[in-house]
Amino acid sequence: MNRNARLVLAAALMAVLSACGAKGPLFMPEKPVEEAPVAPAEAAPASSDTLPPEPPIDPATVPATDGNG
């Protein structure tokens, strides 16, 4: 293969390889969606016969049981 053909082939190869990197955004940005204003939910009337919620149980503070009851 003569020298000019190798130079043209090398230049073409470099041009192809340099075009592999993607620059800029990879997709078209979407238009922002306008959200409808959310109305607050109506509060349930407070009932005096309900118990307050129990606090979460921490497994590190629960005593270990040996299965004997």
C-alpha positions as CSV (number, residue, x, y, z in Angstrom):
1,M,0.0,0.0,0.0
2,N,1.5,3.3,-1.0
3,R,2.1,6.2,1.5
4,N,-0.7,8.4,0.2
5,A,-3.3,5.7,0.5
6,R,-2.2,5.0,4.1
7,L,-2.4,8.7,5.0
8,V,-5.9,9.0,3.5
9,L,-7.0,5.8,5.3
10,A,-5.5,7.1,8.6
11,A,-7.2,10.5,8.2
12,A,-10.5,8.9,7.5
13,L,-10.1,6.6,10.5
14,M,-9.3,9.5,12.8
15,A,-12.3,11.4,11.5
16,V,-14.6,8.5,12.1
17,L,-13.2,7.8,15.6
18,S,-13.4,11.5,16.6
19,A,-17.1,11.6,15.8
20,C,-17.9,8.8,18.4
21,G,-18.2,11.2,21.4
22,A,-21.7,12.6,21.9
23,K,-21.7,16.3,22.8
24,G,-24.7,18.1,24.3
25,P,-28.0,16.7,25.3
26,L,-28.9,13.2,24.3
27,F,-32.6,13.9,24.0
28,M,-34.9,16.7,23.3
29,P,-35.9,18.5,26.6
30,E,-39.6,18.2,27.4
31,K,-41.8,21.2,27.8
32,P,-42.5,22.0,31.5
33,V,-45.9,20.6,32.6
34,E,-48.1,23.1,34.4
35,E,-49.6,21.4,37.5
36,A,-53.0,22.3,38.7
37,P,-53.1,23.8,42.2
38,V,-53.9,21.2,44.8
39,A,-56.6,22.1,47.3
40,P,-55.9,20.9,50.9
41,A,-57.9,18.0,52.1
42,E,-60.6,18.6,54.6
43,A,-59.4,17.8,58.1
44,A,-61.4,15.0,59.8
45,P,-63.1,16.2,63.0
46,A,-61.1,15.3,66.1
47,S,-62.6,12.5,68.1
48,S,-62.1,12.3,71.8
49,D,-62.4,8.5,71.9
50,T,-59.4,7.7,69.7
51,L,-56.1,6.8,71.3
52,P,-52.9,8.6,70.2
53,P,-50.7,6.6,67.8
54,E,-48.1,4.4,69.5
55,P,-44.5,5.3,69.1
56,P,-42.4,3.1,66.8
57,I,-40.7,0.2,68.5
58,D,-36.9,0.2,68.6
59,P,-35.6,-3.4,68.2
60,A,-32.5,-2.5,70.3
61,T,-34.6,-1.8,73.4
62,V,-36.9,-4.8,73.2
63,P,-35.9,-7.5,75.7
64,A,-34.8,-10.8,74.3
65,T,-37.0,-13.8,75.0
66,D,-35.7,-17.4,75.3
67,G,-39.1,-19.0,74.1
68,N,-40.1,-20.2,77.6
69,G,-42.9,-17.7,77.8
